[in-house]
Every structure is written in structure tokens, then in C-alpha cells.
Amino acid sequence: MLAKVKRLFVIKTRFEAYLIIYALALGAMTRGAHYTIQYPGWGGYLLWAATGGAVFLGGAKILDAIRYEQDAKARETEATQDA
């Protein structure tokens, strides 16, 4: 039963990754908008840009990890078919 619950928190496809990245971006931009209110001027805009940049970096890492996992799985199935 625990394995079934654990599977819910694993990103399996690029579509799921894009949905998660979109949700992260939505939250980050909202937080960035609050930063411009809390810290008026250049400081707030720099923090806003930092929140957006963090999503770009995190999203790239998520997509790379999915590609790596899919390639590893393909190599594994290819190795078992050759044997």
C-alpha cells in the first residue's frame, strides 16, 4: 500500500513535469510580486527576477532528470532483450 502512495509523488512523464514547473512558476511569480511591494525599487525587482530564475533552473533540472531516467530505462530493457 505504501508503494502505491509513493508512486503518486514520482514524476513519470514530461507532461507531468511541465504541469509541476507551471505550478512552481505561478507561485514564484506571485511571491515575486509580493517582493516588489515589500521592497520597493530595484531590490524588489531583483528578488522578483531571482524567483523566476530559480524556476528556470529547477525546471531544467527536472526535465534533465526525466530524460536521464527514460534513457536508463531504455538501456535496461535493451540489455535484457539482448541477453
C-alpha positions as CSV (number, residue, x, y, z in Angstrom):
1,M,0.0,0.0,0.0
2,L,2.9,2.4,0.8
3,A,4.4,1.7,-2.6
4,K,1.1,2.9,-4.3
5,V,1.1,6.1,-2.3
6,K,4.8,6.6,-3.1
7,R,4.1,6.3,-6.8
8,L,1.8,9.3,-6.7
9,F,4.8,11.6,-5.9
10,V,7.0,10.4,-8.8
11,I,7.2,12.5,-12.0
12,K,7.0,9.9,-14.8
13,T,6.4,12.0,-18.0
14,R,7.4,15.3,-19.4
15,F,3.7,16.4,-19.4
16,E,3.7,15.9,-15.6
17,A,6.9,17.8,-15.3
18,Y,5.5,20.7,-17.3
19,L,2.5,20.9,-15.0
20,I,4.7,21.0,-11.9
21,I,7.0,23.6,-13.5
22,Y,4.0,25.7,-14.3
23,A,2.7,25.5,-10.7
24,L,6.2,26.4,-9.4
25,A,6.3,29.4,-11.8
26,L,2.9,30.6,-10.7
27,G,3.9,30.5,-7.1
28,A,7.3,32.1,-7.7
29,M,5.8,35.0,-9.7
30,T,3.2,35.6,-7.0
31,R,6.0,35.6,-4.4
32,G,8.0,38.0,-6.7
33,A,5.1,40.4,-6.9
34,H,4.9,40.4,-3.1
35,Y,8.6,41.2,-3.0
36,T,8.0,44.4,-5.1
37,I,5.5,45.5,-2.5
38,Q,7.7,44.7,0.5
39,Y,10.9,46.0,-1.1
40,P,10.1,48.9,-3.4
41,G,12.7,49.8,-6.0
42,W,15.5,47.8,-7.5
43,G,15.7,45.4,-4.6
44,G,12.2,44.1,-5.1
45,Y,12.7,43.7,-8.8
46,L,15.9,41.8,-8.3
47,L,14.2,39.5,-5.9
48,W,11.4,39.0,-8.4
49,A,13.9,38.1,-11.1
50,A,15.6,35.7,-8.7
51,T,12.4,33.8,-8.1
52,G,11.8,33.5,-11.8
53,G,15.4,32.3,-12.3
54,A,15.1,29.7,-9.7
55,V,12.1,28.2,-11.5
56,F,14.1,28.1,-14.8
57,L,17.0,26.3,-13.1
58,G,14.7,23.9,-11.2
59,G,12.6,23.2,-14.3
60,A,15.7,22.4,-16.4
61,K,16.9,20.0,-13.7
62,I,13.5,18.3,-13.6
63,L,13.4,17.8,-17.3
64,D,17.0,16.6,-17.5
65,A,16.3,14.1,-14.7
66,I,13.3,12.7,-16.6
67,R,15.3,12.4,-19.8
68,Y,18.0,10.6,-17.8
69,E,15.6,8.2,-16.2
70,Q,13.9,7.4,-19.5
71,D,17.3,6.7,-21.2
72,A,18.4,4.5,-18.4
73,K,15.2,2.5,-18.5
74,A,15.5,2.1,-22.3
75,R,19.1,0.9,-21.9
76,E,18.0,-1.6,-19.3
77,T,15.2,-3.0,-21.4
78,E,17.6,-3.2,-24.4
79,A,20.2,-5.0,-22.3
80,T,17.6,-7.6,-21.1
81,Q,16.4,-8.1,-24.7
82,D,19.9,-8.7,-26.0
83,A,20.7,-11.3,-23.3
